[in-house]
């Protein structure tokens, strides 16, 4: 059985498309997705979240009726799985509440995952998305991707959360650097970084520790 755990989202989407059609068509469709998924003319790599949240992307692809049906069925399955554990609609009134909710989500995850939570002016989650999987550092988490999603969602605030598989929630130097960077950019674009949570055996809140 193939192991796709370490693939980037764009690579995973390519594997999915190439299982339904020729590799050349899959490559062509992936390029269409990337060109259609732009922000102010800058193309961004498509993500699994885009596949779920932007059904119009599928409509732009060169697919047979059967291939379109398969992708839409997969999209619906992903949507239902996501909704079964979603925080969308959840009103964040404290870091402790969100930290407790995320401990179950991150339990036994073998690698770090970075999640973005977009909030409206009532601190309700309007969108959540995994923006990165792997080892967290300043070169792998791109503020432009985070704030693109936040702007698309008409967010007033954002919360970032990621896990430490070791269970130790002490923030690393990259954790501190990313938090500072996102906070500074948030001030410029008018979308406040409310908190950055590290989830492990317990949780660490930059807000509660007065690091924000």
Buried (B, 14 or more C-beta within 10 A) or exposed (E): EEEEEEBEBBEBBBEBBBEBBEEEBBEBBBEBBBEBBEBEEEEBBBBBBBBBBBEEBBEBBEBEEEBBEBBBEBBEEBBEEBEEEBBEEBEBEEBEEBBEBBBEBBEEBEEBBBBBBBBBEEBBBBBBBBBBBEEBBBEBBEBEBBBBBBBEBEBBBBBBBBBBBEEEBEBEEBBEBBBBBBBEBBEEEEBBBBBBBBBBEEBBBBBBEEBB
